[in-house]
């Protein structure tokens, strides 16, 4: 599913090999767990597992975080 389809506050795992982020933003990698924030133009903001603010392109492919996705990401 695309990041823009995810409800605010939902924990997801990034599935794209190369997530697009704005210039100067923290990098986001495949397998990273993030909590989706709000859609802001072409980016969704959120927080990574360290609590840092991140931005990903709204079309980034993500998967809802479940115990199964956590096990497969390890």
C-alpha positions as CSV (number, residue, x, y, z in Angstrom):
1,X,0.0,0.0,0.0
2,X,1.1,3.6,-0.6
3,X,2.0,5.8,2.4
4,X,-0.7,8.3,1.4
5,X,-3.3,5.6,2.1
6,X,-2.2,5.0,5.6
7,X,-4.1,6.4,8.6
8,X,-2.3,9.0,10.8
9,X,-0.5,7.3,13.7
10,X,-0.2,3.9,12.1
11,X,3.1,2.0,12.4
12,X,4.4,0.6,9.1
13,X,7.4,-1.0,7.6
14,X,9.0,0.6,4.5
15,X,9.0,-1.9,1.5
16,X,10.6,0.3,-1.2
17,X,14.3,-0.4,-1.9
18,X,15.0,3.3,-2.2
19,X,12.6,5.5,-0.4
20,X,12.5,9.1,-1.8
21,X,13.1,11.8,0.9
22,X,13.5,15.5,0.5
23,X,16.9,17.1,0.3
24,X,18.6,17.3,3.7
25,X,16.2,14.9,5.3
26,X,17.2,11.8,7.3
27,X,17.5,8.8,5.0
28,X,14.8,6.0,5.2
29,X,15.7,2.5,4.2
30,X,13.8,-0.7,3.3
31,X,12.7,-2.5,6.5
32,X,12.7,0.7,8.6
33,X,9.7,0.9,11.0
34,X,8.0,4.3,11.1
35,X,4.9,5.8,12.5
36,X,3.1,7.7,9.7
37,X,2.2,11.3,10.4
38,X,0.3,13.6,8.1
39,X,0.4,14.0,4.4
40,X,2.1,17.3,3.5
41,X,2.1,17.9,-0.2
42,X,4.2,15.2,-1.9
43,X,5.7,13.9,1.4
44,X,4.3,12.1,4.4
45,X,6.0,13.0,7.7
46,X,6.4,10.7,10.6
47,X,8.8,9.4,13.2
48,X,11.3,6.6,13.0
49,X,12.1,4.0,15.7
50,X,14.5,6.6,17.4
51,X,11.7,9.2,17.6
52,X,13.3,11.4,14.9
53,X,11.1,13.3,12.4
54,X,11.4,11.7,9.0
55,X,9.8,12.5,5.6
56,X,9.1,10.0,2.8
57,X,7.5,10.4,-0.6
58,X,3.7,9.9,-0.4
59,X,3.9,7.1,-3.0
60,X,6.4,5.1,-1.0
61,X,5.3,1.5,-0.7
62,X,4.7,0.4,3.0
63,X,3.2,-2.5,4.8
64,X,1.2,-2.3,8.0
65,X,3.3,-3.4,11.0
66,X,2.3,-6.7,12.4
67,X,4.2,-9.4,14.3
68,X,4.7,-11.2,11.0
69,X,6.3,-8.2,9.3
70,X,8.5,-7.6,12.3
71,X,9.8,-11.2,12.2
72,X,10.4,-11.2,8.4
73,X,12.4,-7.9,8.6
74,X,14.9,-9.3,11.1
